[in-house]
């Protein structure tokens, strides 16, 4: 069981903890154009999945921009995605305002499919807890970080290193 706090208060996460070596669970999120997107849609690529509570907050915005900047150095066979429960319209507006063009921003607002599949859905807040997952071309999870305090930054360098080890 993952122990996570949000602003130093314990929270409960829905779903099962995902661990290194697990087959990545399937999920369905929405693109900014309201189209369903699944894990299978990026099969054959390495996936860096950055999970944030909301791109409209400071740490989440910085995290998403950091992975957007890193995406160009990871190659075309790496899919970098950020998932939050922000509405797709708000995500699209944020991406345009912030000039984020190198990653896909997906919404799990509809039914928390990703959050429940990856054990990141915060019961008390209907948000996703900050976490990072790296999934290889065969859907095996090779890196996991559930950030213990959801308002803290993840270990960016470790996540990028995990992706580069798969290339």
C-alpha angles and dihedrals in degrees: 000000000000116000111212134165131202113208086347093303118118114248135192121236122210121221132023127311112253115222136193108276095030121122104251110253118241118249141170123224132165128255119223086262090057094251118141114250124192135188088251090062089073097040113147093034131092107250125212105192114193113190122199135173094230134343087219091074128081103248093039091050092049092046093052093046091048093054090043088056092046093048094078092060095049098070137238095287092064121085111204114196137172119205126197137148092248113126113265090242092055091047091052092049091048092049091052094045093048096041093238108164108143101071138044119247113207132188125226093181097112102066109341089246093155094040093053094042094051098033095245102116111115107219096203097048107025088232132116120252119238110268144141129219130183116200122188128224091272094051095257115143108236102170133029133179123173101185105231094218107040093211093057127089120260123238097273095180094052092050093049090047090052090054094047091051088063094054 
